[in-house]
Amino acid sequence: MKGRVIYVECPRDAWQGFARTIPTEEKAAFLRQLLDAGFDHLDLASFVSPKWVPQMADSEAVLKLLPPPDGRDYLAIVANERGMERALAAENLTSVGYPFSISETFQQKNTRRSVEDSWPLVERMLERARSGGLELVVYVSMGFGNPYGDPWSPEAVVDFVGRLRALGVRRIAVADTYGVAGPERIHEVLAAVAAAHGAADLGAHLHSRPDPDEVRAKVDAVLDAGVRWLEGALGGVGGCPFAGDDLVGNLPTEVVVPHLEARGLRTAVEIEALATLVEAATLLKARYA
């Protein structure tokens, strides 16, 4: 029996920066294609102000058009308690994700809240999620460094994750928001966190240039650190505006999933469906980005 990897497909991350709004029905149709192909963990919506992310204004409507999760994970990003209220009222949602930056500068830019002021918010959101039957996922943004000169070290990431664990947060993904961490740094950070807190329920959300060798090297760095939860997007769609490199985007699913299989690890994804799905994802980008 092959070992199992949790693979999260991230259409929300891919779509949120598009200039033109994708019609609700088209979003839902693409998401249903993903479900039909076996994708069982989807980052598909966000409950943030439409002023800041207009592409996600119809998240409630999109969720209504999807089949019940039935053991699959449908995740939406929230940035504050108003977003949590919308998530709790939404149909079919199973998880909420909170981006919590280790970088003070980015936390202020992204959530208009300091790191220290965010800790009580995480506590409240964890409690509300649990009482509402949702799982809280915390993304440790700028987990592999930042462009602002804010203090950073692998030890700081270990401490940050430890504080989240102490609060009771189960699922934590370290994110290379800046998009330039190489395999060595990725392995160093994740191995340190796994050694201190265990690799169970520990994930990696990475960005990369579209070079397949670079992508595979980053995936190997994650796996060799003992982590079995990765995230990406078909076609590598979605970007990292902080990297200063337009070619940096999400890990391309069509490279990652076959590489996982080649390493003896299985996902729920049907490999033979990837080419068609990449074409569909690329067409959406061509129409609306």
Backbone bond lengths (Angstrom), bond angles and torsions (degrees), N, CA, C in turn:
res aa  C-N    CA-C-N  psi(-1)  N-CA   C-N-CA  omega(-1)  CA-C   N-CA-C  phi
1 M - - - 1.468 - - 1.518 109.19 -
2 K 1.307 117.03 127.77 1.457 120.00 177.70 1.519 110.52 -69.55
3 G 1.337 116.64 150.97 1.454 120.44 171.73 1.509 109.98 -68.15
4 R 1.317 116.84 151.42 1.460 121.96 -176.23 1.522 110.31 -100.12
5 V 1.306 116.92 139.42 1.457 124.10 174.76 1.520 108.09 -117.47
6 I 1.313 116.55 138.43 1.463 120.50 170.24 1.520 107.31 -84.21
7 Y 1.314 116.30 119.13 1.460 120.21 177.21 1.521 108.86 -117.17
8 V 1.321 115.64 122.75 1.465 121.74 -177.97 1.525 109.03 -104.65
9 E 1.314 116.14 117.84 1.464 121.42 172.82 1.522 107.88 -85.63
10 C 1.345 116.61 136.23 1.466 121.43 -168.62 1.532 112.86 -121.42
11 P 1.327 118.40 66.65 1.474 118.46 176.76 1.520 112.97 -62.29
12 R 1.327 117.81 -31.95 1.478 119.76 177.25 1.521 110.22 -58.78
13 D 1.311 116.31 -46.02 1.461 121.13 179.49 1.523 110.54 -64.40
14 A 1.328 116.00 -35.33 1.461 120.35 179.68 1.519 112.19 -70.33
15 W 1.340 116.86 -38.41 1.467 121.14 -171.55 1.518 115.09 -89.24
16 Q 1.309 118.80 -25.22 1.463 119.71 -163.11 1.533 113.88 -62.92
17 G 1.325 117.24 -22.26 1.453 119.12 179.66 1.517 114.65 -96.94
18 F 1.343 117.76 4.07 1.459 120.06 -179.69 1.527 110.11 -64.38
19 A 1.321 115.63 143.38 1.470 120.63 -176.67 1.520 112.43 -74.50
20 R 1.336 117.28 -34.74 1.466 121.75 -178.34 1.524 109.10 -110.53
21 T 1.320 115.00 140.74 1.459 120.20 -174.98 1.532 111.54 -73.69
22 I 1.312 116.10 128.80 1.461 121.14 174.43 1.528 107.96 -74.43
23 P 1.318 119.20 128.73 1.467 120.04 177.73 1.530 111.52 -56.43
24 T 1.308 115.35 144.78 1.460 121.40 -175.91 1.519 111.94 -53.91
25 E 1.321 117.21 -44.90 1.465 120.68 -178.50 1.523 111.71 -62.91
26 E 1.332 116.77 -36.65 1.470 119.19 178.84 1.522 110.93 -67.66
27 K 1.329 116.53 -40.42 1.464 119.06 175.95 1.522 110.34 -58.93
28 A 1.315 115.49 -50.45 1.460 119.63 -176.84 1.529 111.40 -62.78
29 A 1.327 117.24 -39.12 1.462 120.69 179.96 1.524 110.51 -63.20
30 F 1.336 116.84 -41.90 1.464 119.72 178.34 1.527 110.71 -65.74
31 L 1.312 117.01 -41.81 1.460 120.32 178.96 1.531 111.21 -62.97
32 R 1.323 116.54 -37.92 1.470 119.32 177.07 1.528 110.94 -65.93
33 Q 1.337 117.25 -34.30 1.464 120.07 174.14 1.529 110.60 -60.53
34 L 1.331 116.09 -42.72 1.459 119.95 178.99 1.528 111.04 -62.00
35 L 1.317 116.14 -44.38 1.463 120.15 179.75 1.529 110.65 -62.66
36 D 1.327 116.81 -42.12 1.467 121.04 179.88 1.530 111.29 -63.23
37 A 1.341 116.65 -28.18 1.468 121.32 -179.26 1.530 112.01 -87.17
38 G 1.324 117.18 2.85 1.459 119.92 174.58 1.506 116.03 100.87
39 F 1.330 118.55 -4.58 1.464 119.43 177.24 1.530 108.24 -62.01
40 D 1.326 116.32 123.74 1.463 119.25 -175.80 1.521 113.84 -117.75
41 H 1.342 117.70 2.30 1.465 122.53 172.51 1.527 107.09 -132.93
42 L 1.334 116.76 113.79 1.456 121.33 -177.17 1.527 110.63 -124.63
43 D 1.316 115.97 127.92 1.462 122.82 167.98 1.523 104.76 -94.44
44 L 1.339 116.71 98.91 1.465 119.40 -162.61 1.520 115.73 -123.10
45 A 1.341 119.12 -5.02 1.462 119.58 -174.77 1.523 109.61 -155.00
46 S 1.317 115.75 169.20 1.463 120.01 170.50 1.517 108.76 -148.93
47 F 1.325 114.37 144.54 1.457 121.56 178.02 1.523 108.15 -111.67
48 V 1.311 113.96 76.23 1.462 122.19 177.18 1.521 107.14 -126.37
49 S 1.317 116.74 170.95 1.455 120.10 -177.15 1.529 111.31 -60.28
50 P 1.346 117.67 129.22 1.468 120.13 175.36 1.529 112.60 -58.48
51 K 1.309 115.90 -21.67 1.461 119.46 177.09 1.520 110.86 -61.29
52 W 1.335 115.88 -36.58 1.462 120.56 -176.82 1.517 111.91 -93.83
53 V 1.326 117.67 -35.62 1.469 120.79 -179.55 1.532 108.50 -132.80
54 P 1.327 118.17 75.84 1.471 120.51 -176.34 1.523 113.33 -61.88
55 Q 1.317 116.94 -27.62 1.463 119.99 -178.79 1.525 112.43 -60.64
56 M 1.336 117.52 -24.71 1.460 121.46 -175.73 1.529 113.35 -102.79
57 A 1.319 117.23 13.43 1.472 120.50 -176.25 1.527 112.74 -63.43
58 D 1.322 117.29 -23.19 1.463 120.78 -176.38 1.529 112.75 -101.05
59 S 1.318 117.53 25.68 1.466 120.06 -173.95 1.524 113.01 -58.55
60 E 1.340 117.28 -40.72 1.467 119.49 178.40 1.533 110.68 -60.78
61 A 1.327 116.11 -43.61 1.463 120.36 -178.10 1.525 111.55 -66.12
62 V 1.320 116.48 -38.42 1.466 119.90 178.08 1.529 110.46 -62.85
63 L 1.320 116.42 -46.15 1.468 120.18 -179.31 1.525 111.52 -60.64
64 K 1.318 117.02 -36.76 1.465 120.28 179.42 1.524 112.40 -62.49
65 L 1.324 116.88 -27.89 1.457 121.34 -176.49 1.531 113.41 -86.53
66 L 1.319 116.91 -1.60 1.458 120.58 -179.00 1.523 111.11 -95.20
67 P 1.317 116.92 154.87 1.469 119.19 174.56 1.523 110.11 -68.39
68 P 1.319 118.50 158.32 1.463 120.39 176.71 1.530 110.34 -54.63
69 P 1.323 117.54 147.87 1.472 119.84 -175.95 1.528 113.86 -58.54
70 D 1.338 117.24 -42.44 1.474 120.86 178.16 1.530 111.86 48.30
71 G 1.317 116.02 53.21 1.459 121.19 177.57 1.510 114.71 93.25
72 R 1.319 116.81 -10.82 1.468 119.92 175.74 1.524 109.31 -88.09
73 D 1.328 115.95 164.58 1.463 121.08 -176.61 1.520 109.69 -112.03
74 Y 1.340 116.50 117.68 1.462 123.07 174.69 1.523 106.98 -108.33
75 L 1.324 116.63 116.15 1.467 121.70 -174.77 1.521 111.37 -114.03
76 A 1.330 115.76 142.31 1.470 122.59 172.87 1.523 108.80 -127.99
77 I 1.315 115.76 144.43 1.463 121.50 178.51 1.532 109.37 -83.84
78 V 1.329 115.58 138.65 1.468 122.35 173.04 1.522 107.70 -129.89
79 A 1.331 115.98 150.73 1.461 119.79 -179.17 1.517 113.13 -120.13
80 N 1.340 116.53 -8.62 1.467 119.47 -178.27 1.536 108.55 -161.63
81 E 1.322 115.49 -176.27 1.462 119.53 -175.60 1.534 112.57 -71.54
82 R 1.326 117.12 -28.73 1.460 119.16 174.41 1.526 109.90 -62.75
83 G 1.310 116.80 -42.58 1.457 120.36 176.22 1.512 111.96 -62.55
84 M 1.342 116.26 -38.04 1.454 119.94 177.93 1.526 110.96 -63.98
85 E 1.333 117.36 -38.97 1.469 120.42 177.49 1.529 110.85 -59.80
86 R 1.322 116.64 -44.60 1.458 119.87 178.71 1.529 110.79 -63.94
87 A 1.326 116.35 -39.77 1.465 120.11 179.82 1.520 111.39 -63.80
88 L 1.321 116.69 -41.74 1.461 120.47 -178.88 1.532 111.86 -65.68
89 A 1.325 116.26 -26.81 1.464 120.20 -179.22 1.526 112.84 -90.05
90 A 1.327 117.37 -9.94 1.468 120.86 -174.64 1.529 111.63 -78.33
91 E 1.320 115.23 150.04 1.462 120.82 175.82 1.525 110.38 -80.80
92 N 1.318 115.09 147.56 1.470 124.11 168.86 1.529 115.71 71.32
93 L 1.305 119.11 -7.57 1.459 120.44 -177.64 1.530 110.29 -70.95
94 T 1.334 116.39 143.92 1.463 120.49 177.71 1.521 113.19 -119.97
95 S 1.345 117.73 -25.82 1.460 120.71 -176.74 1.526 110.50 -141.94
96 V 1.326 114.94 152.61 1.459 121.22 170.22 1.532 108.14 -121.75
97 G 1.316 115.21 144.20 1.454 120.55 179.49 1.515 110.19 -116.20
98 Y 1.332 115.74 132.80 1.462 120.28 178.68 1.525 109.15 -115.14
99 P 1.347 118.48 121.55 1.466 121.16 176.68 1.528 110.15 -81.34
100 F 1.311 116.65 113.55 1.461 122.83 -174.72 1.522 107.54 -121.01
101 S 1.319 116.13 105.54 1.462 120.01 -172.21 1.521 112.33 -85.26
102 I 1.307 114.33 137.84 1.453 120.38 172.54 1.529 110.33 -75.85
103 S 1.337 116.12 -16.04 1.463 122.64 177.41 1.523 109.53 -90.22
104 E 1.321 116.88 120.82 1.466 121.46 179.88 1.527 110.99 -59.30
105 T 1.327 116.51 -43.19 1.465 119.87 -178.39 1.519 111.39 -61.60
106 F 1.332 116.78 -45.74 1.452 118.98 -177.52 1.527 111.73 -71.43
107 Q 1.326 117.74 -34.71 1.459 118.99 177.89 1.521 110.74 -62.21
108 Q 1.326 116.62 -40.16 1.463 120.16 177.08 1.523 110.95 -65.54
109 K 1.333 117.14 -43.06 1.457 120.79 -179.42 1.529 111.66 -65.77
110 N 1.331 116.43 -39.83 1.452 121.23 -171.13 1.525 113.18 -85.19
111 T 1.332 117.57 -33.66 1.468 120.08 -174.73 1.530 113.60 -126.53
112 R 1.334 116.28 -3.49 1.472 121.30 -177.57 1.534 111.20 57.08
113 R 1.296 114.97 38.90 1.460 121.53 -178.82 1.528 107.48 -147.82
114 S 1.322 117.42 142.65 1.456 120.25 178.81 1.526 110.40 -73.28
115 V 1.325 115.78 163.41 1.457 119.79 176.84 1.522 110.06 -60.17
116 E 1.336 116.94 -47.28 1.470 119.52 -176.43 1.524 111.14 -64.34
117 D 1.329 117.32 -38.18 1.463 119.86 178.59 1.526 112.44 -72.63
118 S 1.312 116.73 -15.21 1.462 120.24 -179.19 1.526 112.31 -80.54
119 W 1.319 117.82 -23.28 1.469 119.03 -178.32 1.530 112.28 -61.69
120 P 1.327 119.76 -47.14 1.473 118.18 176.11 1.526 112.65 -61.92
121 L 1.334 117.23 -33.16 1.465 120.37 177.37 1.524 110.58 -62.99
122 V 1.326 116.64 -43.54 1.464 120.05 178.60 1.526 110.33 -60.08
123 E 1.318 116.54 -42.31 1.474 119.86 177.99 1.522 110.97 -59.37
124 R 1.326 116.38 -45.87 1.470 119.63 -178.47 1.529 110.88 -66.76
125 M 1.327 116.59 -40.75 1.462 119.13 -179.22 1.521 111.09 -67.82
126 L 1.319 117.05 -36.37 1.454 119.97 177.18 1.525 110.61 -61.85
127 E 1.312 116.10 -44.22 1.458 120.34 179.76 1.528 111.30 -64.44
128 R 1.342 116.34 -44.15 1.463 119.77 -178.60 1.520 111.51 -68.46
129 A 1.323 116.82 -38.00 1.459 119.63 178.02 1.523 110.49 -62.12
130 R 1.314 115.87 -47.37 1.469 119.53 -179.52 1.530 111.66 -61.03
131 S 1.316 116.03 -44.07 1.461 118.87 -178.13 1.522 111.36 -67.95
132 G 1.333 116.38 -24.93 1.463 120.46 179.83 1.515 113.96 -96.37
133 G 1.331 117.25 6.48 1.454 120.52 177.16 1.508 115.28 79.25
134 L 1.344 117.18 19.07 1.458 121.60 178.21 1.531 110.19 -108.64
135 E 1.320 115.56 157.09 1.458 121.82 174.28 1.532 108.07 -100.00
136 L 1.337 116.82 138.36 1.463 120.99 176.03 1.526 109.64 -98.07
137 V 1.327 115.24 125.55 1.460 122.45 173.71 1.520 107.37 -110.11
138 V 1.326 117.39 128.74 1.458 120.63 176.85 1.526 108.90 -107.27
139 Y 1.336 115.04 126.66 1.460 121.99 175.05 1.525 108.58 -98.27
140 V 1.325 116.66 117.68 1.462 121.02 179.56 1.527 107.50 -82.21
141 S 1.326 116.07 91.15 1.460 121.98 -176.71 1.533 110.92 -68.48
142 M 1.329 115.19 150.72 1.467 122.15 -177.34 1.531 110.87 55.71
143 G 1.343 114.72 34.70 1.455 119.89 -175.16 1.515 114.22 -73.29
144 F 1.323 117.74 -12.55 1.464 120.63 -179.90 1.531 112.09 -116.79
145 G 1.331 116.00 17.37 1.452 121.08 -179.43 1.510 110.95 125.24
146 N 1.331 117.06 169.56 1.464 120.88 -177.70 1.522 109.86 -146.84
147 P 1.335 117.39 159.44 1.467 120.66 -178.05 1.520 113.90 -89.28
148 Y 1.340 117.65 3.93 1.458 121.36 -170.52 1.522 113.99 -98.12
149 G 1.320 116.85 -7.04 1.454 119.69 -175.01 1.518 113.03 80.70
150 D 1.335 117.88 9.90 1.460 120.26 175.67 1.527 109.65 -67.60
151 P 1.330 117.54 149.69 1.463 120.24 179.40 1.527 111.12 -56.19
152 W 1.330 115.40 136.26 1.451 121.17 178.59 1.523 109.26 -153.75
153 S 1.321 116.36 144.23 1.457 122.54 172.67 1.517 107.72 -164.66
154 P 1.342 118.56 157.47 1.461 119.69 174.52 1.527 112.00 -56.15
155 E 1.345 116.08 -36.05 1.463 119.89 179.92 1.529 110.80 -64.31
156 A 1.332 116.67 -36.21 1.462 120.06 178.20 1.529 110.86 -65.51
157 V 1.332 116.67 -37.60 1.457 120.38 177.57 1.529 110.07 -66.20
158 V 1.329 116.51 -42.63 1.464 120.76 177.41 1.532 110.29 -58.06
159 D 1.326 116.93 -45.20 1.464 120.49 -179.90 1.520 111.37 -65.40
160 F 1.327 116.73 -40.20 1.465 122.14 -179.70 1.526 110.39 -61.62
161 V 1.331 115.38 -47.88 1.463 119.63 179.31 1.524 110.23 -64.31
162 G 1.345 116.59 -38.00 1.456 119.56 178.36 1.514 112.65 -61.63
163 R 1.319 116.34 -38.37 1.463 119.43 178.99 1.532 110.30 -67.85
164 L 1.334 116.88 -37.86 1.467 119.84 176.49 1.522 110.98 -64.94
165 R 1.313 117.15 -43.05 1.456 120.27 177.87 1.530 110.85 -60.81
166 A 1.333 116.20 -40.32 1.464 119.79 -179.41 1.524 111.57 -63.60
167 L 1.340 116.54 -29.83 1.464 120.16 176.47 1.527 112.00 -73.39
168 G 1.321 116.55 -20.26 1.456 120.51 -177.84 1.516 114.02 107.86
169 V 1.338 117.45 8.82 1.467 119.98 177.08 1.526 108.48 -73.29
170 R 1.316 116.70 122.31 1.463 120.88 -175.15 1.524 111.76 -88.69
171 R 1.329 117.19 -48.76 1.463 121.46 -173.52 1.526 110.07 -100.42
172 I 1.333 116.17 119.73 1.460 122.83 -176.42 1.521 108.66 -135.37
173 A 1.335 116.34 128.33 1.462 121.48 176.22 1.526 109.13 -118.21
174 V 1.314 116.47 130.57 1.463 121.60 176.33 1.518 107.62 -88.04
175 A 1.337 116.50 127.40 1.464 121.40 -171.89 1.519 111.74 -112.64
176 D 1.330 115.37 132.75 1.465 121.49 173.30 1.523 107.64 -89.50
177 T 1.317 115.42 69.88 1.462 121.42 -175.91 1.522 111.63 -59.44
178 Y 1.316 116.17 -34.66 1.460 121.41 -178.67 1.523 111.74 -72.92
179 G 1.322 116.30 -27.87 1.455 120.40 171.83 1.503 117.24 82.15
180 V 1.316 118.71 15.07 1.465 119.21 -176.06 1.523 113.62 -125.89
181 A 1.319 118.99 6.97 1.460 120.61 178.84 1.521 109.96 -68.55
182 G 1.321 116.25 130.72 1.454 120.93 176.84 1.520 111.61 -84.34
183 P 1.327 116.90 173.79 1.463 120.21 -178.64 1.522 113.81 -56.82
184 E 1.322 117.18 -36.60 1.460 119.29 -177.69 1.523 111.12 -64.70
185 R 1.322 116.96 -45.50 1.465 119.36 179.69 1.528 110.80 -68.21
186 I 1.324 116.43 -40.08 1.460 119.65 178.63 1.527 110.05 -57.52
187 H 1.315 116.22 -47.33 1.472 119.97 -179.84 1.529 110.72 -65.41
188 E 1.325 117.11 -43.16 1.465 120.62 -178.36 1.525 111.59 -57.97
189 V 1.326 116.21 -47.25 1.464 120.36 -176.40 1.524 110.84 -68.98
190 L 1.328 116.50 -50.12 1.463 118.99 -176.26 1.525 111.90 -66.59
191 A 1.323 117.15 -37.52 1.462 119.62 178.02 1.523 110.79 -64.61
192 A 1.338 116.78 -38.17 1.464 119.95 178.75 1.522 111.41 -66.29
193 V 1.334 116.36 -43.14 1.468 120.13 178.83 1.524 110.26 -65.60
194 A 1.336 116.86 -43.89 1.462 120.35 -179.31 1.523 111.32 -63.89
195 A 1.330 117.46 -38.61 1.464 120.43 179.38 1.525 111.44 -64.97
196 A 1.325 116.09 -36.07 1.465 120.12 -177.26 1.521 112.97 -82.51
197 H 1.339 116.61 -35.90 1.470 119.56 -169.77 1.528 113.90 -128.48
198 G 1.318 117.25 0.78 1.454 120.71 -178.38 1.520 111.52 87.87
199 A 1.322 115.28 155.21 1.464 120.51 -177.98 1.524 112.55 -93.62
200 A 1.315 117.70 -8.88 1.464 119.86 179.34 1.521 109.96 -64.98
201 D 1.318 116.74 134.60 1.467 122.86 178.91 1.523 112.59 60.42
202 L 1.334 116.15 26.88 1.459 122.19 175.66 1.522 108.24 -112.07
203 G 1.342 116.07 129.18 1.450 120.12 -176.91 1.511 113.11 -125.92
204 A 1.333 114.99 174.29 1.456 122.10 177.99 1.524 108.99 -135.89
205 H 1.328 115.23 123.87 1.471 121.02 173.36 1.519 106.33 -111.88
206 L 1.339 116.14 106.65 1.458 121.81 -172.70 1.520 111.73 -114.57
207 H 1.321 114.84 162.10 1.456 121.92 171.25 1.522 108.22 -123.98
208 S 1.325 115.72 159.53 1.457 119.46 -176.35 1.518 110.35 -159.58
209 R 1.330 116.57 157.62 1.451 120.68 163.71 1.530 107.91 -68.36
210 P 1.335 118.77 161.00 1.466 120.59 -172.07 1.526 115.39 -75.95
211 D 1.310 119.55 6.11 1.459 123.10 178.29 1.535 109.57 -64.57
212 P 1.339 119.25 115.70 1.471 120.77 -177.09 1.527 113.30 -57.08
213 D 1.332 117.43 -35.87 1.464 119.71 179.65 1.526 110.96 -65.15
214 E 1.336 116.45 -40.27 1.465 120.09 177.18 1.525 110.77 -64.91
215 V 1.316 116.27 -41.87 1.461 120.51 179.24 1.521 110.43 -61.26
216 R 1.329 116.40 -48.66 1.460 119.69 -178.47 1.522 111.78 -63.95
217 A 1.338 117.22 -36.19 1.467 120.12 178.55 1.523 110.72 -64.51
218 K 1.328 117.00 -38.57 1.467 119.76 177.84 1.525 111.25 -68.40
219 V 1.328 116.40 -40.19 1.457 119.59 176.93 1.529 110.32 -62.21
220 D 1.323 116.93 -42.89 1.459 120.66 178.31 1.527 111.28 -60.77
221 A 1.333 116.66 -38.16 1.462 120.34 178.85 1.525 111.05 -61.97
222 V 1.327 116.27 -39.34 1.464 120.97 177.70 1.525 110.39 -65.47
223 L 1.323 115.79 -50.41 1.464 120.49 -177.37 1.519 111.75 -63.00
224 D 1.332 116.58 -40.56 1.458 120.12 -178.03 1.525 112.31 -69.85
225 A 1.329 117.00 -16.36 1.463 120.90 173.66 1.527 111.36 -86.05
226 G 1.330 116.25 -1.42 1.461 120.40 178.27 1.514 114.80 91.83
227 V 1.341 117.47 4.20 1.460 121.79 -176.62 1.522 109.30 -87.91
228 R 1.320 116.07 137.23 1.465 121.98 -175.64 1.526 111.98 -127.07
229 W 1.312 115.43 35.12 1.478 120.90 176.56 1.513 106.43 -139.75
230 L 1.345 116.69 115.48 1.458 123.21 179.02 1.511 109.77 -127.55
231 E 1.344 115.27 161.94 1.455 121.41 -178.97 1.525 109.93 -137.32
232 G 1.337 115.73 152.16 1.450 120.09 178.18 1.511 110.66 -171.45
233 A 1.321 115.81 -168.20 1.467 120.79 -179.31 1.519 109.49 -148.36
234 L 1.307 115.87 142.22 1.458 121.32 179.11 1.528 110.81 -56.83
235 G 1.318 115.84 133.50 1.451 120.94 -178.93 1.513 113.98 74.35
236 G 1.346 116.88 3.44 1.469 119.84 -175.65 1.512 112.12 66.86
237 V 1.345 116.51 18.48 1.464 120.62 -176.09 1.525 109.59 -66.49
238 G 1.314 115.69 146.02 1.457 121.08 -174.07 1.503 107.24 103.50
239 G 1.285 116.16 151.87 1.445 116.93 -173.02 1.493 113.90 -136.60
240 C 1.300 112.84 -175.04 1.441 121.50 178.36 1.522 106.61 -130.69
241 P 1.327 118.28 90.35 1.462 120.67 -174.50 1.517 113.87 -65.23
242 F 1.337 117.32 -10.86 1.466 120.68 -177.66 1.518 111.94 -89.65
243 A 1.334 117.37 -9.57 1.457 119.86 -173.84 1.525 112.66 -81.62
244 G 1.334 117.35 -17.54 1.453 119.27 -176.81 1.520 111.96 69.28
245 D 1.326 116.63 24.38 1.460 121.68 -177.36 1.527 107.45 -144.89
246 D 1.325 116.77 110.83 1.461 120.79 -176.33 1.519 112.81 -65.24
247 L 1.320 118.04 -17.02 1.450 120.78 -178.99 1.527 112.47 -84.03
248 V 1.318 117.45 -10.03 1.460 120.11 179.82 1.522 109.55 -81.01
249 G 1.323 116.58 125.21 1.457 121.33 -179.87 1.514 110.88 -145.87
250 N 1.306 116.38 -167.74 1.462 120.21 176.62 1.525 110.87 -64.80
251 L 1.331 116.26 156.16 1.455 119.09 172.91 1.523 108.54 -59.87
252 P 1.330 118.58 129.13 1.465 120.28 -178.19 1.532 110.91 -74.07
253 T 1.295 115.37 119.74 1.462 121.80 -176.32 1.520 112.35 -55.99
254 E 1.338 116.26 -37.87 1.461 120.05 -176.49 1.527 112.60 -68.99
255 V 1.327 117.63 -14.91 1.465 121.80 172.13 1.526 110.39 -93.53
256 V 1.322 115.93 -42.17 1.464 120.57 -173.69 1.521 112.51 -68.09
257 V 1.328 117.84 -49.80 1.464 120.25 -172.66 1.530 111.92 -63.19
258 P 1.345 120.04 -47.21 1.469 118.29 176.16 1.532 112.81 -61.68
259 H 1.330 117.04 -33.21 1.468 119.38 178.32 1.526 110.82 -67.63
260 L 1.321 116.82 -39.06 1.460 119.57 175.65 1.530 110.45 -60.64
261 E 1.322 116.20 -44.78 1.463 120.06 178.45 1.524 111.14 -61.38
262 A 1.343 116.48 -40.33 1.465 120.20 179.31 1.520 112.02 -64.28
263 R 1.329 115.94 -26.49 1.458 120.26 178.02 1.532 112.21 -89.30
264 G 1.306 116.56 9.35 1.454 120.06 176.55 1.505 114.29 82.17
265 L 1.330 116.45 22.29 1.458 121.61 -179.68 1.522 108.33 -117.41
266 R 1.299 117.12 140.02 1.452 119.46 -175.72 1.523 111.39 -113.16
267 T 1.314 114.62 146.34 1.452 122.52 169.24 1.529 106.29 -114.97
268 A 1.310 116.63 -179.90 1.464 119.91 176.34 1.529 111.94 -87.69
269 V 1.327 117.17 0.56 1.463 121.77 -170.45 1.523 111.36 -82.12
270 E 1.338 115.69 137.87 1.459 121.43 174.83 1.536 108.79 -80.75
271 I 1.315 116.65 111.86 1.465 121.70 -175.91 1.530 111.23 -57.74
272 E 1.333 116.32 -39.36 1.464 119.73 -175.58 1.529 112.61 -67.29
273 A 1.342 117.87 -14.10 1.464 120.82 -179.98 1.528 112.36 -88.79
274 L 1.323 117.59 -9.58 1.465 119.66 -170.72 1.530 112.80 -64.77
275 A 1.311 118.23 -41.29 1.471 119.93 -176.96 1.518 111.30 -60.68
276 T 1.327 116.89 -43.97 1.469 120.51 179.14 1.520 110.88 -64.88
277 L 1.322 116.41 -40.06 1.465 120.13 -179.25 1.523 111.86 -69.12
278 V 1.327 117.76 -37.54 1.463 120.47 175.66 1.526 109.97 -61.06
279 E 1.317 116.13 -42.13 1.467 120.14 178.30 1.522 110.65 -61.29
280 A 1.327 117.57 -41.91 1.466 121.03 179.88 1.525 111.05 -67.15
281 A 1.333 117.36 -41.49 1.464 120.98 179.47 1.520 110.93 -65.29
282 T 1.326 116.02 -40.60 1.468 120.79 -179.82 1.516 111.04 -67.61
283 L 1.332 116.90 -36.06 1.472 120.86 178.56 1.526 110.21 -65.74
284 L 1.321 117.48 -42.08 1.467 119.94 176.62 1.521 110.99 -59.57
285 K 1.320 115.93 -42.02 1.460 119.56 178.86 1.534 110.66 -63.54
286 A 1.325 117.10 -42.60 1.456 120.66 -179.77 1.514 112.21 -63.33
287 R 1.330 116.70 -36.16 1.466 120.50 -178.40 1.520 113.16 -77.44
288 Y 1.335 117.27 -36.54 1.460 119.24 -165.92 1.524 115.89 -121.48
289 A 1.322 118.42 -13.37 1.463 118.61 -179.46 1.514 111.81 -76.28
